[in-house]
Amino acid sequence: MFQNLSYHKPKSSNKRSYTNLSKDTDWIVIRKKMMNKWMCKPDWCCLKIRRFLGSIQYSSIEKLKIVSSYFYMSGFRSGAIDYPCVVRLKQEVFNEIKSRKNKGSCK
């Protein structure tokens, strides 16, 4: 009478693993150094990211995407990590990505 309903697709996980943002070893090292330090040393953490990027205008799009993905993590998205240096850096990175996208140089 009842048919097997196992034909439904299993739910796939929509979660992205932020530990696998990039295979860039420099970023992996920097990210580990910043872990659990945003609340007590936000300026230091921003400086580490700025050193990783170099000049934001001349930084590679891959590095900008790595950092922008990092800023979409829950601590930044929810506003728990909300210091002036963080807000300024996020805005600079997002504006640069937007600028490159408008110029057509960002894929």
C-alpha positions as CSV (number, residue, x, y, z in Angstrom):
1,M,0.0,0.0,0.0
2,F,2.7,2.5,1.0
3,Q,5.7,3.0,-1.2
4,N,9.2,3.5,0.0
5,L,9.8,7.2,0.2
6,S,13.6,6.9,0.2
7,Y,13.8,8.5,-3.2
8,H,14.0,12.0,-1.7
9,K,17.3,13.7,-2.0
10,P,19.3,13.9,1.2
11,K,19.6,17.5,2.4
12,S,23.0,18.9,1.6
13,S,24.8,21.1,3.9
14,N,24.9,24.8,2.9
15,K,27.6,25.6,5.4
16,R,30.9,26.6,4.1
17,S,34.0,25.6,6.0
18,Y,35.8,28.8,6.8
19,T,38.9,26.8,7.7
20,N,39.3,25.9,4.0
21,L,39.0,29.4,2.6
22,S,42.2,29.1,0.8
23,K,45.2,27.0,0.4
24,D,47.3,30.0,0.8
25,T,49.7,29.0,3.6
26,D,50.4,32.7,4.5
27,W,46.7,33.2,5.1
28,I,46.4,30.0,7.1
29,V,49.2,31.1,9.4
30,I,47.8,34.6,9.9
31,R,44.3,33.3,10.5
32,K,45.6,31.0,13.3
33,K,47.5,33.8,14.9
34,M,44.4,36.0,15.0
35,M,42.2,33.3,16.5
36,N,40.6,34.5,19.8
37,K,42.5,37.8,19.6
38,W,39.9,40.1,18.0
39,M,38.3,41.1,21.3
40,C,41.5,42.1,23.1
41,K,43.8,43.1,20.1
42,P,41.6,44.4,17.2
43,D,44.3,46.9,16.0
44,W,46.9,44.1,15.9
45,C,44.6,41.8,14.0
46,C,43.8,44.6,11.5
47,L,47.5,45.2,11.0
48,K,48.1,41.5,10.3
49,I,45.4,41.6,7.6
50,R,46.7,44.8,6.1
51,R,50.2,43.3,5.9
52,F,48.8,40.2,4.3
53,L,47.0,42.3,1.6
54,G,49.7,44.9,1.1
55,S,48.4,47.9,-0.7
56,I,44.7,47.2,-1.1
57,Q,44.5,48.9,-4.5
58,Y,47.3,46.6,-5.8
59,S,46.4,43.5,-3.9
60,S,45.4,40.4,-5.9
61,I,41.7,39.7,-6.3
62,E,42.3,36.3,-4.6
63,K,43.6,37.9,-1.5
64,L,40.7,40.3,-1.4
65,K,38.2,37.5,-1.8
66,I,39.9,35.5,1.0
67,V,39.7,38.5,3.4
68,S,36.1,39.5,2.4
69,S,35.0,35.9,3.0
70,Y,36.7,36.0,6.4
71,F,34.7,39.2,7.2
72,Y,31.5,37.4,6.4
73,M,32.0,35.1,9.3
74,S,29.5,35.2,12.1
75,G,31.6,37.3,14.6
76,F,31.8,40.1,12.1
77,R,28.4,39.7,10.6
78,S,26.6,39.8,13.9
79,G,28.5,42.9,15.0
80,A,30.3,41.2,17.9
81,I,33.6,42.3,16.4
82,D,32.9,45.9,15.7
83,Y,35.9,48.2,16.3
84,P,36.7,51.3,14.2
85,C,39.8,49.7,12.6
86,V,37.7,46.6,11.6
87,V,34.9,48.7,10.2
88,R,37.4,50.8,8.2
89,L,39.3,47.8,6.8
90,K,36.1,45.9,5.9
91,Q,34.8,49.0,4.1
92,E,38.1,49.4,2.2
93,V,38.2,45.7,1.1
94,F,34.5,45.7,0.0
95,N,34.8,49.0,-1.8
96,E,37.9,47.7,-3.7
97,I,36.1,44.6,-4.7
98,K,33.1,46.6,-5.8
99,S,35.3,49.0,-7.7
100,R,37.0,46.2,-9.6
101,K,33.7,44.5,-10.3
102,N,32.4,47.8,-11.8
103,K,35.5,48.1,-14.0
104,G,35.1,44.5,-15.2
105,S,38.4,43.3,-13.8
106,C,37.0,41.1,-11.1
107,K,35.7,37.6,-11.9
